[in-house]
Amino acid sequence: MLTVEDLMTRDVVTLDADDALIQVDDLLKRHHIRHVPVVRGRRLVGMVSHRDLIRALARQPVGKGPHLLGVEEVMTHEVETVAPHASAREVIEKLLDRRFGALPVVDAQGELVGIVTESDFLRLALRLLEEREQPPVSFEQVPVSPH
């Protein structure tokens, strides 16, 4: 059975709950990502997405810049997570049913150990398609020598 642990990104880009919102956009662009887990130490406390950033900036009063807002003010606090041993199929269904783009992967203590995203599953699909499209290997029959 293919598990989340087989697919997840382990080296996760994170934010601290006390970080300024202005750091989010730079982080998203620099790392080419759309979701950033928010941690206190190693413990997951929230998630900020590109959509959260846009929503927060759109609601800003004129003259109040994003540097005044904190990550904790705009992050999603109650985040759905998955365990490393969860099946890939189960996570695909959750991503599709809930329309999530990513799910943080946490251990039994609630510590962030990875993140699994739509892109991880697209890479898997590409790999499986490439394997399927490989021409069959043909073996040449060599006559058996009587000696």
C-alpha positions in Angstrom: 0.0 0.0 0.0 1.3 3.4 -1.0 1.3 5.8 2.0 1.6 9.5 2.6 5.1 8.9 3.9 6.1 7.7 0.4 4.9 10.9 -1.3 5.2 13.7 1.2 7.7 16.5 1.2 9.7 16.2 4.4 11.7 19.5 4.2 8.8 21.8 4.8 8.9 25.5 4.5 7.1 26.9 7.6 6.1 30.2 9.3 6.0 31.0 12.9 2.7 32.2 14.3 4.3 35.4 15.3 5.7 36.3 11.8 4.4 39.3 10.0 2.0 38.7 7.1 4.4 40.6 4.7 6.8 37.6 4.9 4.2 35.2 3.5 4.2 36.5 -0.1 8.0 36.5 -0.3 8.1 33.0 1.0 5.4 31.7 -1.4 7.2 33.2 -4.4 10.7 32.2 -3.4 9.8 28.6 -2.8 7.1 28.3 -5.6 4.5 27.1 -3.1 0.9 27.9 -2.3 0.5 26.6 1.3 2.6 27.2 4.3 2.2 25.4 7.6 2.4 27.6 10.7 4.2 26.2 13.7 5.2 26.9 17.2 8.4 25.0 17.7 7.6 21.8 15.7 3.9 21.7 16.6 1.4 22.6 13.9 -0.8 25.5 14.9 -2.3 26.6 11.5 -1.9 27.0 7.8 -1.6 30.0 5.5 -2.4 29.7 1.8 -2.0 32.0 -1.1 -5.8 32.5 -1.0 -5.6 33.5 2.7 -3.0 36.1 1.8 -5.2 37.6 -1.0 -8.3 37.6 1.2 -6.4 39.4 4.0 -4.9 42.0 1.7 -8.3 42.7 0.1 -9.9 43.4 3.5 -7.2 45.9 4.5 -8.4 49.4 5.1 -6.7 52.0 2.9 -3.4 53.1 4.4 -3.0 50.0 6.6 -0.2 47.9 5.1 0.2 44.1 5.4 3.3 44.5 7.6 0.9 45.4 10.4 -0.9 42.1 10.2 0.4 39.0 11.7 0.3 35.4 10.4 -1.8 34.3 13.3 -4.5 36.8 12.4 -5.1 35.4 8.9 -4.1 31.7 9.2 -6.6 28.8 9.3 -6.5 27.7 12.9 -8.3 24.4 12.7 -6.3 22.5 10.1 -7.1 19.0 8.8 -4.1 16.8 8.9 -3.0 13.3 7.9 -0.7 10.8 9.5 2.4 9.5 7.7 0.9 6.0 7.6 -2.4 7.1 5.9 -3.0 5.5 2.6 -2.4 7.6 -0.5 -5.9 6.7 -1.8 -7.5 8.0 1.5 -5.7 11.3 1.1 -6.6 11.7 -2.6 -10.2 11.2 -1.6 -9.9 13.8 1.2 -8.2 16.3 -1.1 -10.9 15.9 -3.8 -13.9 15.8 -1.4 -12.8 18.8 0.7 -11.2 20.7 -2.3 -7.9 21.0 -0.4 -4.7 21.8 -2.2 -2.5 20.4 0.6 -2.6 18.6 3.9 0.0 18.9 6.6 1.4 15.6 7.8 1.7 15.3 11.6 2.9 12.6 13.9 1.1 11.3 17.0 2.4 14.3 19.1 1.0 16.8 16.6 4.5 17.7 15.3 4.8 18.6 11.7 6.7 15.9 9.8 5.8 16.8 6.2 3.2 18.1 3.8 1.4 16.3 0.9 0.0 18.4 -2.0 -1.8 18.0 -5.2 1.5 18.3 -7.0 2.8 15.3 -5.1 -0.1 13.3 -6.6 0.4 14.7 -10.1 4.1 13.6 -9.9 2.9 10.2 -8.9 0.4 10.1 -11.8 3.1 11.1 -14.2 5.5 8.4 -13.0 2.7 5.8 -13.3 1.8 6.9 -16.8 5.5 6.9 -17.9 5.8 3.3 -16.5 2.6 2.3 -18.3 3.8 3.8 -21.6 7.1 2.0 -21.6 7.3 -0.4 -24.5 7.2 -4.0 -23.4 10.6 -5.6 -23.1 11.1 -8.3 -25.7 13.5 -11.2 -25.1 15.3 -12.8 -28.0 15.1 -16.6 -27.9 18.4 -18.2 -28.1 18.6 -21.8 -29.2 19.8 -24.1 -26.4 23.0 -25.9 -27.2 22.9 -29.6 -26.8 26.2 -29.5 -24.9 
